[in-house]
Amino acid sequence: MECPSHLTHQFSFEELAVGQGSNQQPYIRILIFFNKKNGLSEAFSHEHWKSVFADLTMSVGNGAKNFRRYVQFHQDADHRKLVSSLSQYSMQPLQYDGCDEFHAENADQFLRFMADIHNSKELVGECIWHRFTDVDEGMRVMVGYDNLIYGSNIATSEGCDGILPSDPRIARNGSGSDEKNFSLNKSGPERD
């Protein structure tokens, strides 16, 4: 059953109203989830990915000419522990060590980049990729678009701002869970 408030909801932010709530950014976003190769330490894997692997990725073929942004999302054991309390909301941490994120103008550009990667002697031919990632388990990929609701655009991806923190419609004083001092940081305040 569809949500009954879909057409009756009173919007605080009129730009989010049904039929108007799209702030689709002008790029595709590619997320590649993977795990480190078994037997490698977490410390080595993250350091290798940040340095050697990143440099090879930026250097291969046409490299950055075929994408607008490259971000590495690192998740280690400490980060998984931080989010373990979210299970009370039926949320479980993804069991990946990392995610490469790319923005590209279109799918063809990114596919050219992936072809360069897989034709690269340095990344694939010399098995850097295979020595670093768990290729037996494989990688998981998501491709789609960002619909930016809150925050500023990414200049290199040529996007449009969402609702900005300075917007006067944003409540800043004493309502909701802000008062409860929730924190995912264990060194921070205690949770209620």
Residue pairs with C-beta under 8 A, 6 or more apart in sequence:
6 18
7 18
9 18
11 17
12 169
13 163
13 169
14 20
15 21
15 23
15 163
16 149
21 147
22 147
23 147
23 148
23 149
23 160
23 162
24 145
24 146
24 147
25 145
25 146
25 147
25 148
25 153
25 154
25 157
25 159
25 160
26 105
26 157
26 158
26 159
27 68
27 69
27 103
27 104
27 105
27 145
27 146
27 157
27 158
27 159
28 103
28 104
28 105
28 106
28 107
28 110
28 143
28 144
28 145
29 101
29 102
29 103
29 143
29 144
29 145
29 146
30 100
30 101
30 102
30 103
30 104
30 110
30 141
30 142
30 143
31 99
31 100
31 101
31 141
31 142
31 143
32 99
32 100
32 101
32 102
32 139
32 140
32 141
33 94
33 96
33 98
33 99
33 139
33 140
33 141
33 142
34 96
34 97
34 98
34 99
34 100
34 133
34 134
34 139
34 140
35 95
35 96
35 97
35 98
35 133
35 134
35 137
36 42
36 45
36 97
36 98
36 132
36 133
36 134
37 45
37 130
37 131
37 132
37 133
37 134
37 135
38 134
40 132
42 76
42 77
42 97
45 97
45 132
46 74
46 76
46 97
46 98
48 132
49 72
49 74
49 98
49 132
50 72
50 74
52 128
53 123
53 128
53 132
54 70
54 72
56 120
56 122
56 123
56 128
57 63
57 70
57 100
57 117
57 123
58 64
58 70
59 122
60 116
60 117
60 120
60 122
60 123
61 112
61 113
61 115
61 116
61 117
61 119
61 120
62 112
62 113
62 116
63 113
63 116
64 70
66 104
66 109
66 110
66 112
66 113
66 116
67 102
67 103
67 104
67 109
67 110
67 113
68 103
68 104
68 105
68 156
68 157
68 158
69 101
69 102
69 103
69 154
69 156
69 157
70 100
70 101
70 102
71 100
71 101
71 102
72 98
72 99
72 100
72 101
73 98
73 99
73 100
73 101
74 97
74 98
75 93
75 94
75 96
75 97
75 98
75 99
76 97
79 93
80 93
81 186
82 184
82 185
82 186
83 91
83 93
83 184
84 93
85 184
85 191
86 92
86 93
96 140
102 110
102 113
103 154
103 156
103 157
104 110
104 113
107 143
117 123
117 124
117 129
118 124
122 128
123 129
124 130
129 135
133 139
146 159
148 159
148 160
148 161
148 162
149 162
149 163
150 162
150 163
150 164
150 165
151 161
151 162
151 163
151 164
151 165
152 161
152 162
152 164
153 159
153 160
153 161
153 162
163 169
163 170
180 191
180 192
181 189
181 190
181 191
181 192
182 191
182 192
183 189
183 191
